[in-house]
Every structure is written in C-alpha cells, then in structure tokens.
C-alpha cells in the first residue's frame, strides 16, 4: 500500500514536488518499516479478536438482549460511584 502510493505520486527525491513532501516522507517511512514488527502486531490483534469472539460467540442474541439493560445499569452505577470522591474540608 505504502509503496504503491509512493510510486503513484512520484515521490522519488528527483521528481517530488514540494507540496507532497510530508506525504512522501510518511509513505517512505511506511515502506521502510520492519515487516516482522508489522506482522507481529497483526498476529497479536488477530489473537485478541479470536479470544473476544470465543467469549461472545456461544452467547445467543436473545441472552445478550436480556442482559444488556442489567449490565449497562451496573456499569453506570459503578462508573458514577467511582467518580464521586469525598474530599475532607
């Protein structure tokens, strides 16, 4: 993706126009990233998504609809209750 944009917009130093300088530098940095780091991040994201899906998939939509009001009420109570801080005067 980055290399495609870099080449299509003629970002080579001898053909680069001044208005495209920032974009070209960003595409160049993107092209020169270490592929192992990018690959590891992608694998981590996919693994995290699988874990979340494994929890949610077995739950039916009917169950989710029934429990949503209760869960949202509990989250609301906990979030507003934790925001109240008593400061001695």
Backbone torsions as a table, in degrees:
resi	resn	phi	psi	omega
1	UNK	NA	-49.9	-177.9
2	UNK	-64.7	-44.2	-178.0
3	UNK	-66.8	-34.0	178.2
4	UNK	-62.6	-48.6	178.8
5	UNK	-62.5	-41.8	-179.8
6	UNK	-59.3	-45.9	-178.1
7	UNK	-73.9	-41.3	-179.1
8	UNK	-63.4	-33.4	-177.8
9	UNK	-94.2	10.8	177.0
10	UNK	50.3	60.8	-176.6
11	UNK	-90.6	4.9	176.5
12	UNK	-59.0	142.3	-175.2
13	UNK	-51.8	-33.1	-178.8
14	UNK	-82.9	-12.1	179.6
15	UNK	-118.5	0.9	-175.3
16	UNK	-74.0	133.5	175.0
17	UNK	-91.0	148.1	-175.8
18	UNK	-58.0	-32.9	-178.1
19	UNK	-67.5	-21.6	-177.6
20	UNK	-98.7	6.8	-173.5
21	UNK	-54.7	-51.8	-177.2
22	UNK	-62.8	-45.6	-179.4
23	UNK	-64.2	-41.6	-179.3
24	UNK	-65.0	-40.4	178.5
25	UNK	-64.3	-40.5	178.6
26	UNK	-64.1	-43.6	178.8
27	UNK	-65.4	-37.1	179.3
28	UNK	-65.5	-42.8	177.0
29	UNK	-62.5	-41.5	179.3
30	UNK	-62.1	-41.6	180.0
31	UNK	-65.6	-33.0	-173.8
32	UNK	-91.7	7.8	177.9
33	UNK	-66.0	154.1	178.3
34	UNK	-74.8	118.6	-176.7
35	UNK	-63.9	-26.1	179.8
36	UNK	-69.6	-35.5	178.6
37	UNK	-67.9	-44.6	179.4
38	UNK	-62.7	-42.4	179.7
39	UNK	-63.3	-41.2	179.1
40	UNK	-63.6	-40.7	179.2
41	UNK	-63.9	-40.0	179.6
42	UNK	-65.3	-43.4	178.9
43	UNK	-62.9	-41.3	178.7
44	UNK	-62.1	-44.2	179.8
45	UNK	-64.2	-41.4	179.1
46	UNK	-65.4	-39.7	178.5
47	UNK	-64.0	-44.4	178.5
48	UNK	-61.1	-42.0	179.0
49	UNK	-64.2	-39.0	177.6
50	UNK	-63.3	-41.1	179.7
51	UNK	-62.9	-46.9	179.2
52	UNK	-61.4	-44.5	179.4
53	UNK	-62.6	-36.2	-179.4
54	UNK	-66.1	-26.9	176.4
55	UNK	-80.0	-38.9	-172.7
56	UNK	-85.1	-35.6	-175.3
57	UNK	-53.7	-46.1	-177.6
58	UNK	-68.8	-16.6	-177.9
59	UNK	-83.0	128.4	-179.4
60	UNK	-76.6	160.1	179.2
61	UNK	-63.8	-34.6	179.7
62	UNK	-61.7	-43.5	179.2
63	UNK	-65.1	-41.5	179.2
64	UNK	-62.0	-42.6	-179.2
65	UNK	-65.4	-38.6	179.4
66	UNK	-67.2	-40.6	-174.1
67	UNK	-89.1	-14.4	-178.4
68	UNK	-57.8	-47.6	179.9
69	UNK	-60.5	-39.8	-179.2
70	UNK	-67.5	-44.7	-179.4
71	UNK	-64.6	-43.1	-179.8
72	UNK	-66.1	-34.8	177.0
73	UNK	-65.6	-45.0	179.5
74	UNK	-63.5	-44.5	178.9
75	UNK	-62.8	-41.2	178.6
76	UNK	-62.4	-44.5	179.6
77	UNK	-64.5	-45.4	-179.2
78	UNK	-65.4	-39.1	-177.5
79	UNK	-72.0	-38.9	179.3
80	UNK	-76.4	-34.1	178.9
81	UNK	-67.6	-34.7	-179.1
82	UNK	-78.1	-14.7	179.1
83	UNK	-84.7	-16.2	179.2
84	UNK	-82.6	112.4	-179.7
85	UNK	-114.6	122.0	178.4
86	UNK	-85.4	116.7	179.2
87	UNK	-107.8	121.3	178.4
88	UNK	-65.0	141.9	-177.5
89	UNK	-93.1	NA	NA
